[in-house]
Amino acid sequence: MRVEEFDYDLPREMIAQHPSGEREASRLLVCDREKGTMEHRRFSDIAGYLREGDVLVLNDSKVFPARLKVRKETGGMLDVLLVRSTGGGTWECLVKGMRGTREAIPVSVGDRGAVLRRSNGSWTISFASREEGDEIIGTLGRMPLPPYIKRNGEDGAADFERYQTVYAEKTGSIAAPTAGFHFSAGLLGGIASKGVEIVRITLHIGIGTFSLIHAGPLEDHRMHGERYEIDEMSKGRIRAARQEGRRVVACGTSSVRTLETLFGMNGNGTSAGETELFIYPGHRFRCVDALITNFHLPRSTPLMLVAAFMGAEPMKRAYAEAIRGGYRFYSYGDAMFIS
């Protein structure tokens, strides 16, 4: 398959710039793969589509404030997105606004010094120590909102709460597992009370998940590795559900990739490691029976995962229906439940 098959046209005004007023007030497009039906609901109705005995899998990774404003010695400003810590106060990063290829560039972040370096086409930023870097990130970092969210000078203070799930716990993502935005603590409590098991896994979302594929065969694309982990008790609960014929419901494409990595080899995947699993049409799902997900960008790997799960043509029909129905798209947008 070619990436061009995963294009679609979306009116700009349908890209959500802010979260909904209440988390569970988002809209929900319910797609039944077997019946070929679609229903328009509110996310608060999701409990009615979950069954006693289902296992609902949530990604509890927490987004950290990975965007920094950096000043050059000349006074010019740069945007830096921290991607991955390499230890000792040094981070792999992306840099916007930098021209030239000097190997070492002194910069400042607030009143602290740092050094940008470029090697083999990649950037790093080094702080004086790990502790100082953590302090700078914690006090001066901004939430790494995707570039299609444009706020016209708003300070983004509310994003520290809303660009995060209510169950986020383990820090490490530079993009949020956005399908989980729609759950409130009360809604999760109600779901648990009807006999749905809630299990947490962790996948720290990195640059690989939101990088778009620009051209060529899908088979040639390689995902960047992303760290995951699951405890043995949670893994056992998922394994028991599969053995007993109970549904495993994944919240978000990051949960799907983790589960399919863990159970892709007869459930013998390691409980912690890195996954480079790229799921696109033709993938044989080993674990996931139903999926909660947002609406994704054209040519993105999450969109291709959804196409693999529900079929490329049904996915195109669902997206067309959502556009006709005025749904809100992307990170702060509405949701789908695919069973």
QUIKA-V100228 format. One record per pair of residues at least 24 apart in sequence whose ideal C-beta (glycine too) atoms are under 8 Angstrom apart, sorted by the first residue. I is the first residue (numbers start at 1). GAP is how many residues later the second one is. D is the distance in Angstrom with one decimal. If there is no record, write none. Layout:
BEGIN
{{I:GAP:D} {I:GAP:D}}
END
This chain:
BEGIN
{{1:216:7.0} {1:217:4.9} {1:218:7.8} {1:279:6.8} {1:280:6.1} {1:281:7.8} {2:213:7.9} {2:214:6.8} {2:215:5.9} {2:216:7.0} {3:210:4.5} {3:211:7.0} {3:212:6.0} {3:213:6.3} {3:214:7.9} {3:215:6.2} {3:218:7.9} {3:296:5.3} {4:211:7.3} {5:307:7.1} {6:292:6.1} {6:293:5.4} {6:294:7.8} {6:297:5.6} {6:298:6.0} {6:301:6.9} {7:291:4.8} {7:292:6.5} {8:290:5.4} {8:308:7.1} {8:311:5.8} {8:312:7.9} {10:288:7.5} {10:313:6.6} {10:319:6.0} {11:312:7.4} {14:309:6.8} {14:312:7.2} {14:313:7.1} {14:314:6.4} {14:315:5.1} {14:319:7.9} {15:133:5.4} {15:134:7.8} {15:313:7.7} {15:314:5.5} {15:315:5.5} {15:318:7.5} {16:133:7.9} {16:312:4.0} {16:313:6.4} {16:314:6.0} {16:315:7.1} {16:316:3.9} {16:317:4.1} {16:318:7.8} {17:132:5.7} {17:133:6.8} {17:134:7.0} {17:315:7.0} {18:314:6.0} {19:139:7.9} {19:143:4.4} {19:144:8.0} {19:162:6.7} {19:313:4.7} {20:308:7.7} {20:312:7.6} {22:162:7.4} {23:143:7.3} {23:158:6.2} {23:159:5.5} {23:160:6.5} {23:161:4.8} {23:164:7.7} {24:158:5.8} {24:159:7.0} {24:160:5.2} {24:163:5.0} {26:155:7.7} {26:156:4.9} {26:302:7.5} {26:307:7.6} {26:308:4.9} {26:309:5.8} {27:298:7.9} {27:300:5.7} {27:301:7.4} {27:307:4.1} {27:308:7.3} {28:154:7.8} {28:306:6.9} {28:307:5.2} {28:308:7.1} {28:309:5.9} {29:289:6.3} {29:292:6.8} {29:293:5.5} {29:296:7.6} {29:298:6.7} {29:305:7.2} {29:306:7.4} {29:307:4.8} {29:308:7.5} {30:306:7.6} {30:307:4.9} {30:309:7.6} {31:279:6.3} {31:283:7.1} {31:287:5.4} {31:305:6.2} {31:306:7.0} {31:307:4.8} {31:308:7.3} {32:307:5.6} {33:277:5.5} {33:278:7.3} {33:281:6.9} {33:305:6.5} {33:306:6.6} {34:305:8.0} {36:278:7.2} {38:279:7.9} {38:280:6.3} {38:283:5.7} {40:285:6.2} {43:139:4.2} {43:144:8.0} {43:291:7.7} {43:292:5.6} {44:143:6.5} {46:136:7.7} {46:141:7.4} {46:145:7.5} {46:246:7.1} {46:291:6.2} {47:140:7.0} {47:143:5.6} {47:144:5.1} {47:147:6.5} {49:288:5.6} {49:290:6.7} {50:141:5.9} {50:144:7.2} {50:146:5.0} {50:199:6.5} {51:145:7.4} {51:196:6.6} {52:142:6.0} {52:143:3.4} {52:144:6.9} {53:142:6.3} {53:143:7.6} {53:144:7.7} {53:188:7.5} {53:191:7.8} {53:193:4.4} {53:194:7.6} {54:142:4.8} {54:143:7.1} {54:187:7.8} {54:192:6.3} {54:193:4.7} {54:194:7.7} {54:195:5.3} {54:236:7.8} {55:141:7.5} {55:142:4.6} {55:143:7.9} {55:144:5.6} {55:182:6.3} {55:183:5.8} {55:186:4.4} {55:191:6.5} {55:192:7.1} {55:193:5.1} {55:194:6.8} {56:135:6.6} {56:140:5.4} {56:141:6.9} {56:142:5.1} {56:143:7.1} {56:193:4.9} {56:195:6.5} {57:142:5.1} {57:143:7.7} {57:144:5.9} {57:181:7.0} {57:191:6.4} {57:192:6.8} {57:193:5.1} {57:194:6.4} {57:198:4.9} {57:202:6.3} {58:107:7.4} {58:109:5.8} {58:122:5.9} {58:125:7.7} {58:140:6.6} {58:141:7.3} {58:142:5.3} {58:143:7.4} {58:193:5.1} {58:194:7.9} {58:197:6.8} {59:106:7.9} {59:118:4.2} {59:121:6.7} {59:141:7.6} {59:142:6.0} {59:143:6.5} {59:144:5.5} {59:192:7.0} {59:193:5.5} {59:195:4.8} {59:196:4.8} {59:199:7.1} {60:105:7.5} {60:107:5.4} {60:108:6.1} {60:109:4.5} {60:110:5.8} {60:140:4.4} {60:141:7.4} {60:142:5.7} {61:107:6.8} {61:109:5.7} {61:110:7.8} {61:111:5.7} {61:112:4.4} {61:116:6.2} {61:141:5.2} {61:142:6.0} {61:143:5.0} {61:144:6.4} {61:193:7.4} {62:102:6.6} {62:106:3.9} {62:107:6.0} {62:108:5.8} {62:109:4.5} {62:110:7.0} {62:111:6.6} {63:80:6.5} {63:81:6.8} {63:100:6.2} {63:101:5.7} {63:105:7.1} {63:108:7.9} {63:110:4.8} {63:111:7.0} {63:112:7.1} {63:113:4.9} {64:73:6.6} {64:77:7.0} {64:107:5.1} {64:108:7.1} {64:109:7.3} {64:110:7.4} {65:72:6.1} {65:73:7.2} {65:76:2.9} {65:77:5.5} {65:78:5.6} {65:79:7.4} {65:95:7.5} {66:71:7.4} {66:75:6.3} {66:77:7.9} {66:78:4.4} {66:108:4.5} {67:74:6.3} {67:75:4.4} {67:76:7.1} {67:77:5.0} {67:78:7.9} {68:41:5.6} {68:57:7.9} {68:68:7.4} {68:69:7.3} {68:72:6.3} {68:73:5.8} {68:74:7.5} {69:40:7.4} {69:71:7.4} {69:73:7.8} {70:37:4.7} {70:38:7.3} {70:39:5.5} {70:44:7.2} {70:46:7.3} {70:55:7.5} {71:36:6.2} {71:37:5.0} {71:38:7.6} {72:33:6.9} {72:35:5.7} {73:33:5.8} {73:34:7.5} {78:29:7.1} {78:38:7.8} {80:36:7.8} {80:45:6.0} {81:63:6.1} {81:93:6.8} {82:43:7.4} {82:55:7.0} {82:59:7.9} {82:92:6.8} {83:91:6.3} {83:123:6.4} {83:124:5.4} {84:122:6.6} {85:45:8.0} {86:38:7.0} {87:43:7.2} {88:38:7.9} {88:41:7.4} {88:42:5.9} {89:37:6.0} {89:38:4.1} {89:39:6.4} {89:40:4.9} {89:41:4.6} {89:42:7.8} {89:43:6.4} {89:44:4.3} {90:34:5.5} {90:35:7.2} {90:36:4.4} {90:37:7.6} {91:33:6.4} {91:34:5.4} {91:35:7.9} {91:42:7.2} {92:30:6.6} {92:31:7.3} {92:32:5.7} {93:30:5.1} {93:31:6.4} {93:32:5.0} {94:29:6.6} {94:113:7.4} {95:28:4.8} {98:25:7.9} {109:27:5.3} {109:31:6.0} {110:26:6.8} {110:29:7.6} {110:30:5.2} {112:24:5.6} {144:30:5.1} {144:31:6.5} {145:186:7.5} {146:29:7.1} {146:64:6.7} {146:184:7.1} {146:185:5.7} {148:149:7.8} {148:182:6.1} {149:181:8.0} {149:182:6.9} {149:183:7.0} {162:170:7.7} {163:168:7.5} {163:169:8.0} {167:33:7.0} {169:31:7.6} {170:32:5.0} {170:34:7.7} {172:30:7.7} {172:32:3.4} {172:55:6.7} {173:31:5.0} {173:32:4.2} {173:33:7.6} {174:31:6.6} {174:32:6.1} {174:33:7.0} {175:30:4.6} {175:31:7.7} {175:34:6.1} {175:35:5.2} {176:29:7.3} {176:155:6.7} {177:26:7.7} {177:28:6.4} {177:74:7.5} {177:75:4.4} {177:77:4.9} {177:78:7.3} {178:74:7.1} {178:116:5.0} {178:152:8.0} {178:153:4.7} {178:154:7.6} {179:72:5.2} {179:73:3.7} {179:74:7.5} {179:113:5.1} {179:114:5.0} {179:115:5.3} {179:156:6.3} {180:71:5.3} {180:72:6.0} {181:113:7.9} {181:150:7.8} {181:151:7.3} {182:110:8.0} {182:153:5.4} {183:68:7.6} {197:40:6.1} {197:44:7.3} {199:35:4.7} {199:38:5.5} {199:39:6.2} {200:34:6.6} {201:27:6.9} {201:28:7.5} {201:29:4.5} {201:33:6.5} {201:54:6.2} {201:57:5.1} {201:58:7.2} {202:25:8.0} {202:26:6.1} {202:27:4.9} {202:28:7.1} {202:56:7.8} {203:24:7.2} {203:25:4.3} {203:51:4.5} {203:52:7.2} {203:54:6.6} {203:55:4.6} {203:72:7.3} {204:24:7.4} {205:49:5.6} {208:68:7.7} {208:93:7.4} {209:44:7.5} {209:45:6.7} {209:92:6.4} {209:93:6.7} {210:87:7.9} {210:90:6.8} {211:90:7.5} {212:85:6.6} {212:86:7.7} {212:87:4.7} {212:88:5.6} {213:86:5.3} {213:87:7.7} {213:88:7.1} {214:85:7.0} {218:60:7.9} {218:62:4.8} {218:86:6.7} {221:57:6.0} {221:80:7.6} {222:54:6.8} {222:56:7.3} {223:52:7.9} {223:53:4.6} {223:54:6.9} {223:55:4.7} {223:78:6.8} {224:52:7.2} {225:49:3.8} {225:50:6.8} {225:51:5.1} {226:28:7.9} {226:31:7.7} {226:48:6.4} {226:49:5.9} {226:50:7.9} {227:45:7.9} {227:46:7.5} {227:47:5.6} {228:30:4.7} {228:33:6.8} {228:34:8.0} {228:44:6.9} {228:45:6.7} {228:46:7.3} {228:47:5.6} {229:42:6.5} {229:43:4.0} {229:44:8.0} {230:28:7.1} {230:32:6.5} {230:41:5.4} {230:42:7.5} {231:40:7.1} {232:39:6.3} {235:27:6.7} {235:32:8.0} {235:36:6.1} {238:24:7.9} {238:25:7.5} {238:49:7.1} {239:24:7.8} {239:28:5.6} {242:25:7.8} {242:45:6.5} {247:42:4.2} {247:43:5.7} {248:39:5.6} {248:40:5.6} {248:41:5.2} {248:42:7.7} {249:39:7.8} {249:40:6.7} {249:41:4.4} {249:42:7.3} {249:43:6.9} {250:38:4.7} {250:40:7.4} {250:41:5.4} {250:42:7.1} {251:41:4.6} {252:40:6.9} {252:41:6.3} {253:26:8.0} {253:38:7.9} {253:40:6.0} {253:43:7.8} {253:48:7.9} {253:49:4.2} {253:52:4.8} {253:53:7.1} {256:32:5.3} {256:35:6.4} {256:49:6.1} {256:53:7.4} {257:48:7.3} {259:28:4.4} {259:29:5.6} {260:25:6.6} {260:26:6.1} {260:27:5.9} {260:28:6.7} {262:25:7.2} {263:24:4.0} {278:26:7.9} {279:25:7.0} {279:26:4.4} {279:29:5.1} {279:30:8.0} {280:24:4.2} {280:25:7.1} {280:27:7.1} {280:28:5.5} {281:26:5.3} {281:27:4.8} {281:30:7.7} {281:31:5.4} {282:26:7.0} {283:25:4.6} {285:24:6.8} {289:50:7.7} {290:47:7.1} {290:48:6.4} {290:49:4.5} {291:45:7.7} {291:46:7.5} {291:47:4.6} {292:43:6.3} {292:44:7.3} {292:45:5.5} {292:46:7.9} {293:42:6.8} {293:43:5.4} {293:45:7.1} {294:35:7.8} {294:36:6.9} {294:37:7.0} {294:39:5.7} {294:40:7.2} {294:41:5.6} {294:42:7.4} {295:24:6.8} {295:27:6.1} {295:32:6.6} {295:34:4.4} {295:35:6.5} {295:38:5.6} {295:39:6.7} {295:40:8.0} {295:41:7.0} {296:34:7.3} {297:33:6.6} {306:30:7.8} {306:32:7.4} {309:29:6.2} {310:28:5.1}}
END
